[in-house]
Amino acid sequence: MRIARSPFRYAVTVRGENHTHSMLEEHSSFTLNFLPFSWMETVDMTGRLDGNTDDKLSQSDLEIEGKDKYGNILLSTSDFIYECKVCDTYRNGDHTLFITDVSNICVNKV
C-alpha cells in the first residue's frame, strides 16, 4: 500500500516464516511487478509455491526483462514496476511491515 507521497513510500507486510521475509532482510530491496489481470492464474500459482524449495519463475511462463540497480528482477509482462529500497521495518505478531522508498517506476509502454 502507498503510505506517503513525498517521498514516495510503499509498504508491504510479509509473514516471518516466508522465504520472501528472509530475502528482504538480507537484501533490503525488491521490485513490485504489477501484472495484468490476464496473469491472475500464474500469480495465484506462484503465491502457493514455497520459495525455499520451489523455483517459481521456472514453473511459470514469466520472463525476466532485466534487473534494477539493486539486482532485483524486472518481469517483461508487468504493466508497471516499483523499484523499492527498505527504509524501515516494524514487526507485529507473525508479520513484518517493510516500509520502502520507491526509487523508480518502470512503465511498460506496449
N, C-alpha and C positions, 0 to 999 in steps of 0.2 A: 504494500500500500504506500502511496505517496504520503510523506509526513511533513515536508517543507518545500516551499517554492524557491527560496533563496537563502542558502544554497539549496539546489535541488537534491532532496533526500528521499530515499525509498527504504522501506523496512520489510523484512521477511522474518517469519518465525520457523524454526526447524527443531524437531524433536532431537534431544541429545543423543539418542542411540542410533540415529540415522548416519549413513556414510557421508551424506552431504554436510552434516554438522562437523565431522572431523576434518573434512576438506576445507570448510570455511575457516575453522580455527587455524589450520596450517597455512593457508594461502591468503586469507583476509581479502579476497576479491572473487568476483564471479560475474557472469553475464546472465541477464534475464532475457531469454529468447521468446518473444511473443509470436506464437504460431497461428496461422489462420484456422478457423473453425474446422475446415476440412481435415485437419490433422488431429482432431479430437481423439480418435481411437488410438493413435500412436502415443499421444500424450498420456492417455489412460494406461496403456500397456507399460510404458516406461515407468510410470508412477508406482506400479505394482511390483516392479523388479527391485531386487536388493543390490545396491551399488557396490557392496562389499564382495559379492560373488558373481554378479552379472555385468556384462559389458552392454550397457543399454543402447549405445549407438550401433553396435554390430547387430543387435536384434531388431533394429528399426530401419526404416528407409531414409532416415535423416542423414544429410551430408554436411560436412564441415566446409565452410566457405573460407575461413581464415581464423586468426586469433587476434585478441585485443592486445594492448600494450602490457597487460599483466600475464598473458599467456592463456587466457580463457577462450573457449571456443565460440565462434560465431556460426550459427546454422544458416545455410543458404535459403531455407524455406521460411525463415522468420519474416513477419511483416515489419517488425522493428525490434531493436535490441538495446537494452540498457547495459552499459558497462559500469559496474559497481565496485567501489572500494569501501570495505568496512571501516567505519569511524568510531563505532561504539557498540557495545553489546549489553544486554540485560537478561539475566537468567531468571525464569519464573517457573517453578514446578519442573516439569519434564521437557520444557521448551526453552530455547534461547531466542530472543529478539535481536536480530542483526540489523543495525542502522547503518545505512551506506550513503556515501556521496556518489551521485551519478555523474561520472566524469565525461561520458559521451553517449549520444543516442544515434544509433545507425538505423536508417530507414531504407527498406527495400523499395526501389523505385519501379518495380516491374508493374 
